[in-house]
């Protein structure tokens, strides 16, 4: 029912009520209560639809990589004896620029399924699925809007988007970290044997403990205590960029996570363990087998003001942590320079997310806009 017809309907109800009160004729009351009954029936049908309609929504996979598309199906089922008319649904997507609205009419005992393609332009963890439901009764008298997230039993689908990997070429002598890594041993051949764990894809075959594997009947990998001075330290500044909101904030977080992932991948391929921290927590990746866990960590990294890379660097300096240090940030001040010098003097560099290096920064600095700029910034490649 259109807005004009709906207004006429309620105007007729009001006139019938006024006419009945003024004249006392039963005809006016009969018209008024008939219209009121139909209106209340419509409202009851709409509310019943909201609380009782059936649905099924599912993503083809729960983990994907930034830049891919994921199929997402939404099924609406009407198992009632009356029709659903003029239903409209809004669907939340990982891409802020993608708007999905579904419209449908369902006859009794019918169903309808929508196959959607969700774009994934940024890393992160997203809740996808139906959000708002617009439904009208059969007469179109009382269209209502509901937020499905207010239902206690309703659950949206969770989708984790991993940062994209831009592989960097192996470190060359021109790289600031090449001399420090020149004489280091690989992470699978450290100074002292520590323990074994089940073999994972990506583990070097020379690290397999063949005798113990034969005795236990499963492939086991040796783990060694790797000296920290051969590690690659990655400090990720997870503070929000001032003034960046909405899609700009997502773009900044994605670029920062992708840069950190590329640096970690380069170190692991060279055989050096990676210790990544963001001021709240940290993760070790000792071999290529730990790469997926590190990538998932960066996908779930939360950006808020509680992150303090300066405090984390100062704490590691007090602990005497060694190794090469990269700081990946778009916010730099004097305090972080001091913390970098205290932790890794002569063995540190800043990967700065911006057009040009920050003014007054005296340490090695590479200004990049995304992970694809890292190779050119390090080695002067185009």
LINSUL-V182356 format. One record per run of one state. SS is the DSSP state (hx for helix, st for strand, lp for the rest). FROM is the first residue (numbers start at 1). TO is the last residue. If there is no record, write none. Layout:
# LINSUL-V182356
ss->[SS SS]
from->[FROM FROM]
to->[TO TO]
This chain:
# LINSUL-V182356
ss->[lp hx lp hx lp st lp st lp st lp st lp st lp st lp st lp st hx lp st lp hx lp st lp hx st lp hx lp st lp hx lp st lp hx lp st lp st lp hx lp hx lp st lp hx lp st lp st lp hx lp]
from->[1 3 24 26 53 54 60 63 66 69 79 84 93 100 107 110 120 124 137 144 148 151 157 163 178 182 192 199 205 208 209 210 217 220 226 228 231 232 237 247 270 274 278 282 286 288 300 309 320 324 330 334 344 348 354 365 369 371 380]
to->[2 23 25 52 53 59 62 65 68 78 83 92 99 106 109 119 123 136 143 147 150 156 162 177 181 191 198 204 207 208 209 216 219 225 227 230 231 236 246 269 273 277 281 285 287 299 308 319 323 329 333 343 347 353 364 368 370 379 382]
